[in-house]
Amino acid sequence: MGQEDSKGALTRPPHRFKRLEGLADFRARLHPGAMAARQSVEHGLALLHDGSLPGYCVGCGTLRRFRYSADPQGGLPNWREQLDCDHCQLFNRVRFCLAFLLQEIRHEAPQVYITEQVTFAYAWLKARWPETIGSEYVGESTPVERLTGYMRHLTGDPQAELRHEDLTALTLADASQDAVLSFDVLEHIPDADAALRELFRVLRPGGLLVFTVPFLVDAERSLLRARIGARGIEHLVEPEYHGDPAMDEGCLAFHSFGWDLLERLRAVGFEDEGLLDGWSAATGNLGLMGALTARRPR
């Protein structure tokens, strides 16, 4: 049960997470009837609240409102990328992953690495756990001065510096992190398996990986969208670019991941891998978020 205030209103609903271990598990839990029921609720909420939903925000630790824009075609809003809190600004899939992290973390001052630095998520983690490390990939065209200024604004730290990290060759020490968070980054790395190996390396035994990617829930195999060849980038399908605060032109997606991503996590050495399901209207976690988790064995 969740916590209630003096008037009996739900102030802290429980997050119930289920780890889905493959396509068959996904289809058994989220069969067409279950999905239709969820989407019926989502359609009703979108029509009823007209731009913001009430719910418990894990980032604020209290009841807030989560903002969204209606679909001009009359379909469901893009819940995954919206439902940002009107106070802390954390949006749906990020709040979802932070709720899971808080549930799994076993001590008060964990060492956390997040593969971003110019975001509300990094600022939230840094305020909660000051030893948190964040980074961006700083290339030749990266507007370092602009991003540094924005990061200092987000964190309130006028001395903060932008940290560069390449996820395929991290400078972090072996077994130095209790948890690693990565939100929609892995699909942009040509050698995604090399990045997974690095994330495994820097985690301590028992350390937790929580990450999101755009996930093809009905696909056993991942789609390789592009690769680096002798003459540069080779597009194997229609190019797809995602928004990136560090790149005005957007960031090319090299992968669209399917369920074989779990096999790739196991091949690196991870265990307890799975896609997280934790749909909840009470916490503003709607839609399919593509949030995954795995652990380095103890």
N, C-alpha and C positions, 0 to 999 in steps of 0.2 A: 504494500500500500504506500501511497505517497504521503507527504506531510500536509497537514491542513492548518489554516489560520484560525483565529477565534470565531470566524463566521462560517467555518466549515469549507472554505474554498481551498482547492488544491493549489499549493504553493510550490511543491517540489515533487512532481510525479516521478516514479521510478523509471529508469531506462532499462528496458529488457532487450538484451542483445542475443541474437542467435547467429552462430557461425555456420554458414552454408558451405559444405565441403565439395560441391561439384554441381554439374548441371542437373543430374537426377535429383539431388537433394533440393535444389532450387525449385524444380518443377513440382516436387511433392509438397513443399511448404507453400509456395506461391503459385498454386494451380490457377487456371483461368477464373474459377469462381472466387478465389481469395483476392486475386488482382482486381476483378470487377467490383468487388465489395469495397476495396480501398479506393479505387478510382471514383466510385459513386460518392463516397464521403468527400473526396477531394473536390469533385465538381460542386457539391453542396457548399463546402467551405468557401470556394472561390466566388460563388455567386452571393453568398450571405454576407461576406465581410468586405468586399469591394476595396481591395488594396492592402489590407493588413489583417493578420490573424493574431489573436491573443494566445499566450502560452508561456510556459516556464523556460527561461533562458539560462542555460548552464554557465554561460559566460558572465552573466550578471548575478546569478544566484537568486533570482526573483522573477516575478511575473512581468512580462514585457509584451510588445507587439512586434510581429515579424512582417516586413513589407514585401510586396510582390506586385508585378505588373500583369494585367490580364492578357491572355493570348488573343490577338486581334482576329484570329480565325475561329474563335469560339472554343478552342480546345483547352486542355489544362495548361496552367502556367508552367514555365520552366522552373519547377520547384528546386531542382538540384543547385542552380546558380543564383537562387533568390532567397526569400525568407530571411533577409538580414535583420538583425535586431535593431530596433529604433534607438538603442542606447549604445551598446558595445560594438555594433556594426558587423558582428560575426554572422556569417550566413549559413544556410542549412547544412551542407555537408561538413563544413568546418566545425560547427557546434556539435554535430553528431560524433565526429571523431574525438573531439575534446571530452565529450561526455564519456566515451569509452575509455579514453586515457585515464581520466580521473577515477573511473571504476577500477582500473587494473593496477594503477600505481600503488605500491605498498609502503612507501615512506614519504616523509614530508618535504624533502629537498632532493628530488631526483635530478640527474644530469640529463638534459633533453637537447636534442639537435633537431631543428626544423629546416627544411631545404628551401627556405624563403626568409626574407628579412624586411621587405618593404610592404608589410601587410598588417592588418589588424590582428591576425592570428599570432604573428611573432610578438607584437607589442603586448598582447594579452599574456602570453607565456612568459615573457621577460619580466612583466610586472609581478606575476605570481611566483616565478622561480628565477631569480636574478642571474643564476649561472647558465641559463638557457643560451645556446649558440644558434644563430641563424646565419644564412648565407644566400647570396645570389650568384648566378653565373655571369661574370663580368666579361663581356666580349669587347671587341674594338669599337662597336657602335653603341655600347651601353652608355646612357646619359648619367654618368656616375654622380656628378654634382647635383643634378635634379633629384635623383633617387636618394642620395645621402640626406639632402635637406628634408625630403618627405619622411624618411625614416626617423630623423631626429624629432620631427613634429609628432609623429605617432608615438614615439617612446618617451618624449619629454626629456631626452638626453642630448644636450647640445654638443657633446663630445663623441657621440657614437659614430663609428666608421663602418662603411659598407665592407662586408667580408666576401671575398671571392672563393668559391669552391666549385670544382668539377666533380660531379657525382661518380665519375668513373675513376677518380684518383684523389680521394679526399685527403686532407692534411691532418684529420683527426687521428688520435692515437688508437691503437687496437684496444678493443674491449673497454672503451671509455664512456659509453653512453647507456643510460638506463632505458631510454626510449628515443625513437626516431620517428618524426612525422614528415610526410611529404604529400602535398596536395596538387594533383594534376601536373606532375613534373615528369614522371617516368616515361610517358608516351612521347616526350619530346627528345629523348636520348637515343641516338642511333644504336648504341650497344647497351640495351636495357639490362641484359644479364650481368654485364660488368658493373653497372650501378648497383644491382642487387647484391653482388658479391661484396662491394664496398660497404653497403649498409649493414650487411651481416658482420663484416670485420669489425666495425666500430662499436657494435652493440656488445654489452657485457653479457655473460651467460645468464639466461633468463630474461634478457632485454626484449623490449616490445617494439615491433614495427607496426605503424598504423599509416595507411596511405590511401589516396583516392586516385583513380584513373577513370576516364570514360570507358565503361565496361560493356561488352556485348554479351548480355545475359543469356542469349539463346545460341551462342556460338561456342562449340567445343574448342576450336582453334583460333588463335589470334590472327589478325590481318596485318601483314607487313605492308605499310603504306609507302614507305620510301627507304632508301638506304644510301650509304656513301660508297660510291664507286670510284674508279680510276679518274673519271672526269668530273667528279663532284657528286652532287645529289642526284640520284636516279629516282624518279617518281614512278611507282608501280601501279598506283591508282590515282584518281583525282586528288590533287593536293588539298589538305585540310589544315587551316591555320586557326590557332586559338589565341584569345586575347592574352596579352602579357604586358604588365606595367613597365617592363624594362625594354620593350621593343614595340615601336609604334606600328610596325607592319604586321605584328602578330608572330606567333611561334609555330613552326611547322610540326605537325604530328607525324612521327615515324611509325607509330603503332596504334592499332585499335585492339585492345586486349580481350581475349576470351578466357574460358575456364582453364586452358593449359597454363595460364599464368601461375596457378597453384602448383602445377608440376615444376615449373621453373623455380619457384620459391623452395620447394623441397630439394631440388637438385643443388641449390646453393648451400643447403644445410638447415634451413628453417624447419620448424614444426608448428603444429597448431594453426596452420594456415587456413584461411577461409574468407569468403565474402560476408560482410556483416549485414544483417537485417535487423532493423530496430525502428520500423515505421511507427510514428506516434504523432497524432494531431495535438496532444497535450503539450508536446515540446517543440512543435513546429518542425518536425522532421518528416516531410512528405516526399513521395516519389521514390525513385531508385537512385541511390547516391554513388554507387561504385566504390564503396569504402571497404578496404581489405585489411587484414591483420595477419601477423605471423610472429613467432618468437624464435630467438636463438636458444637452443637447448641449454639447460643448466649444466 
